[in-house]
Amino acid sequence: MKNPTPLIRRITLVKDLLMTTLRSPSSDLIKGKSSEYVTTAESLVLSGLIGIDIVIIQAFIPLRAVDLAGTISLLAFAVAIPLLAISIFLNQFIWGAGYQPRSFIKYNLLKVTGAFATFIGLNATFWYTSWIIGVVFLICEAIGSIIAMITIINVFDEVHKDGKNGEQTGMNN
């Protein structure tokens, strides 16, 4: 096929984005940003997620009996906190020191799983309060995720085009 359809082109870009994200540090996707900036930004985001988890867990601790939504929330936070903490450790002490691991797949899997567990915990917390609030949060979460993916695809598309034109980008390093 000489000229792929826009849908095929987008699907290919998403596949390339996912594979590049899993195989390389996230600084490779950001043009003109230093590794130190990206490491600091990622650590701040991961720390913020841990902070949210801890604040919500503190609200559940005094409760002796929680229903299914509360249990799911606590379980999700119990998964998220260690994964996010390990991600921060790797960010600061491994990549911050300039070491490059052989594979970024495991590290990115830690970050994604920790963030996903936090969002599950947040949704379950809202569901614990009211199922209507849980549904509204889930819808907003889905819309936000779709917008984020579209934005990432557009940024990746620009980086990909710059790389094809021979310009120096993180993708070519």
N, C-alpha and C positions, 0 to 999 in steps of 0.2 A: 504494500500500500504506500503510494508516494506521498500523498497529503492526508495525514490522519485527521479524523473529525475532531472538533474541539473536545468532545467528551472523551475520546480515546487519548488525546493529548493530556487532558487533566488527570485521567486515571494513571497514565504513565508518570506524570509529575508527582502525584501522591505516592505512588510506589517508590519512585526515586527518593522522595523526601523521607519516607519511612526508613528505607534502607540506609540512606546517608546519615540520618539521625541515630540509628542504632549502631552504625559502624564508626562514627567519628565524634569528636567532642562537639558540643553545641556551638563553640566559637567558630567552627568552620562554616556555619550557616549565616553568620553575621558579618557583613562587610565592614571593614574599617574599625572594628572594635577589638581592643586588646584582650588577650586571654585573662588578664587580671580583672578587667571590668566584668567580663562574662562570669568568671568564677565568683566574684563578689555579688553580682546580681542574682545568680542562681542560689547562692547561699542565703541571701535575704529572703527570697521567695520561699525556699524550703523552711527557713526558720519561722516565717509567718504562718505557714501551714501547721507547723508543730505548735505554735502559740495558740492558734484557733483550736486545735485538738485538746490542748491542756485546759483551756478555759471551759470548754464544754464538758470535759470529764469532771472538772471540779463541781459543776452543777449537778452531775449525776451521783457523785460520791455520797452525799447525805441521804439519798433515796435508798431504801432497803429493797424495795421490790419494783422492778421495772418490767414493762411488757415486752413483747417481741421487738418492737421498733427501738426501744431503749437498749436492749441487749445487742441488736445488730449495730447500733451506733457505737457502743462501747467496744465491741469486737473489732469494728473497722478502725477505730482509733488505736486499739491495741496493736493492730497490724501496721498502721501508718506511722506512728511515732518512731519505732525503731528503724524502719526503712528510711524515713526522712533524715533521722539523726546520722545514720551510716552514710547517707548521700552527702550530708554536710561535711562529715569527716573526710570523705574521699575528695570532696571539692577543695577543702582548705589545705589538707596536709599532703595529699598526693599530687594533684594537679597544680596546686598553689606552689609547690616546691619545684615544679618543672618536670616531673616525671610523666612519661607517657605510657600508659598500660597497653598491652597488646590488643585488648578488645574493650570497646565501650558499650557493648551490648548489655552486659550484666549491670553496669552502672546506670545506664539509661532505663533499664528494666526496674531497678530499685526506685529511681525518681518517679517513673510513671505509675508504678504500683502504689507507692506511698501517696502520691497526689490523688489517684483514683480512690484509694481507701478513705482518704480525708473527705472527698466528695460524697462517697457512700455514707460515711458517718454523719456528715452534715445533713444529708437528705433524710436519713433515719431519725435524726434529732428533730427536724421539722415535722416529720411524720408522727413522732411521739407526741408532739404538741397538738397537732391536728392533721388529719389526713388531707384536708383541703390545702393547708399550707405546704404539706409535703408534695402534693401534685403541682402546685404553683412553682415551688422551688425546682422540682424536676424539669418542668417545662422551660423555665428560665435557664437552668443548667444546660439543657440540650441546645437551646438557641445560642447561648454563649459559646458552647463548644463548636457549633457549626460556624459561627462567625470567626472564631479563632482559627479553625481549620482553613476557611476561605482566605483569611489574612495570611496565614503561613504559606498556603499554596501560592498566593500572589507574590509574596516576598521571595519564595523559592524560585518561582518562574522568572523573576527579575535577575536573581543571582545566576540562574541557569543560562539566561540569555546573555548576560555579561560574560560568562565563562565561554560561551560559544563564539563571542566576538573577539576573544583573545585577551580580554582585560584580566588583570590580576585580581582574583577573588579568593576567598577562603576555600572554595570548592576545588580550585586548581592546585592548591598547595599540597 
